[in-house]
Amino acid sequence: MQRGEVRNPILVLVLPMVTCGLYAFYWIYTVVEEINGALGREAVSYTHLTLPTIYSV
């Protein structure tokens, strides 16, 4: 089974604050790509994960 990239959890919490939330969108995109790549199909949609975030502001 493939594993995704191991990320530092402290940086994942701090970088969105420093980049005004832009890193959070990049992080979600990369995680979705890793999940879909491991499954070999598009099981998770980036749009479905980010739209609730955008509209909650």
N, C-alpha and C positions, 0 to 999 in steps of 0.2 A: 504494500500500500504506500502510495506517495504521501509525503508530508510536505506541508507548506513551509514557507520561510519562517524561521523563529525570530520574532521581533521582541525588542525590549519593551516591556509593559509600561515602564515609566515614561519612555519617549512617546509611546502611543497616547498617553494621557497628557503630556506636556505640549507636544508639537501642535495639536489642534488649537490650543490657546495662543501659542506664539504666532501661528500663521492665520489667525482669525478664522479657523474652521476649515481652511482649504486642505490641510493634511488629512482631516477626517474623511473627506470625499475621496482622496487618493487611496487611503487605507481601505475603505470599503470596496473601491474598484479592484484593488489588487487581491483582496480576500475572495471576492466573487470570482475573479479569473482563476484563482487557485482551486476553488471548489469545483467550478465547471470543468477545469482541466483534469482534475482527479477523477471526476465522474465520467468524463468523456461525452458529456452532453450539457446543454444549457438548462440546468435545474434551478438556478438562482438568477434572478434578473437584477442588474444594477439599478435600473429605474424603479423597480418596486421597493428597493431598500432606501433610495434617496428621496423619493417624492414625499413621504411623510415627514422627513427631516426638514425639507424646504418649506412645506406648508405649515409647520408648527411654529415657525418664527413669527 
